[in-house]
């Protein structure tokens, strides 16, 4: 996954059975890893104005077009 600190991301919170409990957008602020089970990511959640730690399976990078560099 090509993701770095400052990336705009979509985060997910899941129940233990994998059903999504909540989701939203946020900004990646810290990466912990490598770890045997994968990296951990600290995300600022816009929806709640707080921080959470999530696993790699619970985030997606949001791709967007830089409007200043459009051709």
N, CA and C of each residue as an Amber inpcrd file, in Angstrom:
protein
   213
   0.8530000  -1.1700000   0.0000000   0.0000000   0.0000000   0.0000000
   0.9020000   1.2370000   0.0000000   0.6590000   2.1340000  -0.9220000
   1.4340000   3.3650000  -1.0350000   0.7470000   4.4620000  -0.2280000
   1.0580000   4.5110000   1.0520000   0.4080000   5.4560000   1.9490000
   1.4700000   6.0680000   2.8440000   1.3310000   7.3410000   3.1360000
   2.3160000   8.0230000   3.9680000   1.6080000   9.0060000   4.9020000
   2.3610000   9.4810000   5.8840000   1.8180000  10.4540000   6.8270000
   1.3170000  11.6680000   6.0490000   0.1400000  12.1400000   6.3980000
  -0.4760000  13.2630000   5.7150000  -1.4700000  12.8630000   4.6400000
  -1.5450000  11.5610000   4.3340000  -2.4730000  11.0760000   3.3040000
  -3.9160000  11.2070000   3.7710000  -4.7850000  11.5580000   2.8400000
  -6.2230000  11.5570000   3.0930000  -6.6900000  10.1120000   2.9640000
  -7.3690000   9.6110000   3.9790000  -7.7540000   8.1950000   3.9840000
  -9.2240000   8.0210000   4.3670000  -9.7390000   6.8320000   4.0590000
 -11.0390000   6.3920000   4.5350000 -10.7570000   5.3230000   5.5830000
 -11.3310000   5.4560000   6.7580000 -11.1130000   4.4980000   7.8380000
 -12.3970000   3.7100000   8.1070000 -12.2190000   2.5390000   8.6810000
 -13.3300000   1.6530000   9.0450000 -13.1230000   1.1470000  10.4590000
 -14.1950000   1.0100000  11.2160000 -14.1910000   0.2750000  12.4780000
 -15.0610000  -0.9460000  12.2540000 -14.5580000  -2.1060000  12.6800000
 -15.2860000  -3.3540000  12.4410000 -15.6100000  -4.0450000  13.7490000
 -16.7220000  -4.7760000  13.7440000 -17.0030000  -5.7220000  14.8180000
 -16.0770000  -6.9160000  14.6460000 -16.0020000  -7.7890000  15.6370000
 -15.0910000  -8.9300000  15.5770000 -15.4070000  -9.8930000  14.4400000
 -16.6490000  -9.8730000  13.9410000 -17.0060000 -10.7640000  12.8350000
 -16.7720000 -10.1230000  11.4630000 -16.1760000  -8.9140000  11.4350000
 -15.8300000  -8.2740000  10.1740000 -16.8750000  -7.3290000   9.6100000
 -18.0210000  -7.2280000  10.2590000 -19.0520000  -6.2940000   9.8000000
 -18.6290000  -4.8760000  10.1840000 -18.7720000  -3.9410000   9.2490000
 -18.3560000  -2.5620000   9.4980000 -19.3200000  -1.8860000  10.4720000
 -18.7550000  -1.3640000  11.5560000 -19.5240000  -0.6740000  12.5800000
 -19.6460000   0.8140000  12.2570000 -18.5650000   1.4030000  11.7450000
 -18.5520000   2.8270000  11.4420000 -17.4480000   3.0890000  10.4270000
 -17.5490000   4.2090000   9.7050000 -16.5440000   4.5710000   8.7080000
 -16.5600000   6.0770000   8.5180000 -15.4890000   6.5960000   7.9640000
 -15.4030000   8.0230000   7.6970000 -14.0850000   8.3660000   7.0410000
 -13.8150000   9.6580000   6.9150000 -12.5520000  10.1100000   6.3280000
 -11.6700000  10.6770000   7.4190000 -10.3840000  10.7430000   7.1170000
  -9.4360000  11.2870000   8.0780000  -8.0780000  11.4930000   7.4520000
  -7.1200000  11.8330000   8.2870000  -5.7530000  12.0900000   7.8560000
  -4.8240000  11.1750000   8.6380000  -3.9220000  10.5240000   7.9310000
  -2.9430000   9.6430000   8.5580000  -1.8780000  10.4950000   9.2420000
  -1.6760000  10.2870000  10.5490000  -0.7310000  11.1050000  11.2950000
   0.4920000  10.3440000  11.8000000   0.4140000   9.0060000  11.8870000
   1.5620000   8.2280000  12.3640000   1.4490000   6.7940000  11.8930000
   2.6160000   6.1700000  11.6220000   2.6660000   4.7610000  11.2230000
   3.5790000   4.0310000  12.1930000   3.1000000   2.9120000  12.7380000
   3.9070000   2.0320000  13.5960000   4.1430000   0.7310000  12.8480000
   5.3660000   0.3220000  12.7770000   5.6610000  -0.9410000  12.1240000
   7.1200000  -0.9890000  11.7440000   7.5760000  -2.0010000  11.0810000
   6.7890000  -3.1920000  10.7590000   6.5750000  -4.0740000  11.9890000
   5.4870000  -4.7510000  11.9840000   5.1210000  -5.6790000  13.0570000
   4.7850000  -7.0210000  12.4300000   4.8430000  -8.0890000  13.1970000
   4.5480000  -9.4170000  12.6220000   3.1630000  -9.5020000  11.9920000
   2.1930000  -8.7840000  12.5270000   0.8180000  -8.8420000  12.0280000
   0.4880000  -7.6690000  11.1160000   1.4590000  -6.8080000  10.8000000
   1.2430000  -5.6600000   9.9190000   1.3920000  -4.3460000  10.6590000
   1.4090000  -3.2790000   9.9180000   1.5570000  -1.9480000  10.4970000
   0.2860000  -1.4980000  11.2100000   0.4590000  -0.5500000  12.1370000
  -0.6630000   0.1380000  12.7710000  -0.6140000   1.5910000  12.3340000
  -1.7820000   2.1870000  12.1890000  -1.8730000   3.5390000  11.6630000
  -2.6890000   4.4120000  12.6090000  -2.1350000   5.5690000  12.9680000
  -2.8620000   6.5350000  13.7880000  -3.5510000   7.5120000  12.8460000
  -4.8610000   7.6260000  13.0120000  -5.6820000   8.4140000  12.0900000
  -6.4400000   9.4900000  12.8660000  -6.4040000  10.7140000  12.3350000
  -7.2670000  11.7690000  12.8440000  -8.5980000  11.6310000  12.1300000
  -9.6790000  11.4060000  12.8920000 -11.0000000  11.2240000  12.2930000
 -11.7290000  12.5580000  12.2410000 -12.0400000  13.0150000  11.0340000
 -12.7560000  14.2750000  10.8580000 -14.1270000  14.2300000  11.5120000
 -14.7930000  13.0890000  11.4090000 -16.1570000  12.9280000  11.9110000
 -16.2700000  13.1650000  13.4250000 -15.2840000  12.6720000  14.1690000
 -15.3280000  12.7490000  15.6290000 -14.3130000  13.7240000  16.2170000
 -13.4330000  14.2510000  15.3670000 -12.3660000  15.1610000  15.8130000
 -11.5120000  14.5140000  16.9010000 -11.1200000  13.2470000  16.6500000
 -10.2660000  12.5300000  17.5860000  -9.2740000  11.6550000  16.8180000
  -8.4900000  10.8740000  17.5490000  -7.4950000   9.9940000  16.9590000
  -7.8080000   8.5470000  17.3200000  -7.5590000   7.6370000  16.3860000
  -7.6710000   6.2010000  16.6720000  -6.4990000   5.4840000  16.0040000
  -6.1900000   4.3050000  16.5230000  -5.2200000   3.4110000  15.8890000
  -5.9940000   2.3310000  15.1600000  -5.6420000   2.0840000  13.8990000
  -6.3070000   1.0520000  13.1030000  -5.2600000   0.1990000  12.3980000
  -5.6700000  -0.9850000  11.9780000  -4.7750000  -1.8620000  11.2190000
  -4.8410000  -1.5090000   9.7360000  -3.9470000  -2.1100000   8.9930000
  -3.8660000  -1.8500000   7.5530000  -5.1340000  -2.2540000   6.8160000
  -5.8450000  -3.2260000   7.3320000  -7.0720000  -3.6760000   6.6720000
  -8.2350000  -2.7160000   6.8740000  -8.0770000  -1.7350000   7.7630000
  -9.1780000  -0.8260000   8.0840000  -8.9930000   0.5790000   7.5220000
  -8.0640000   0.7410000   6.5750000  -7.9030000   2.0460000   5.9410000
  -7.7210000   1.8850000   4.4360000  -8.1110000   2.9120000   3.6990000
  -7.8990000   3.0010000   2.2560000  -7.4430000   4.4090000   1.9370000
  -6.4670000   4.5290000   1.0740000  -6.0370000   5.8550000   0.6430000
  -7.0600000   6.4240000  -0.3290000  -7.4160000   7.6890000  -0.1400000
  -8.3350000   8.3580000  -1.0550000  -7.5020000   9.0580000  -2.1170000
  -7.7040000   8.6640000  -3.3500000  -6.9950000   9.2920000  -4.4680000
  -7.7890000  10.5100000  -4.9070000  -7.1110000  11.5870000  -5.1540000
  -7.7680000  12.7970000  -5.6030000  -6.8780000  13.5140000  -6.6030000
  -7.4770000  14.3680000  -7.3840000  -6.7480000  15.1120000  -8.3930000
  -6.3340000  16.4570000  -7.8200000  -5.0530000  16.7740000  -7.9890000
  -4.5410000  18.0580000  -7.5460000  -5.0240000  19.1290000  -8.5340000
  -5.9390000  19.9970000  -8.0990000  -6.5560000  20.9540000  -9.0190000
  -5.5720000  22.0050000  -9.5270000  -4.4550000  22.1880000  -8.8310000
  -3.4570000  23.1610000  -9.2880000  -2.5960000  22.6060000 -10.4180000
  -2.5590000  21.2920000 -10.5930000  -1.7000000  20.6720000 -11.5990000
  -2.4900000  19.9810000 -12.7010000  -3.7410000  20.3430000 -12.8990000
  -4.5350000  19.7330000 -13.9710000  -4.0370000  20.2250000 -15.3200000
  -4.1600000  19.3600000 -16.3170000  -3.7660000  19.7700000 -17.6770000
  -4.9710000  19.7770000 -18.5720000
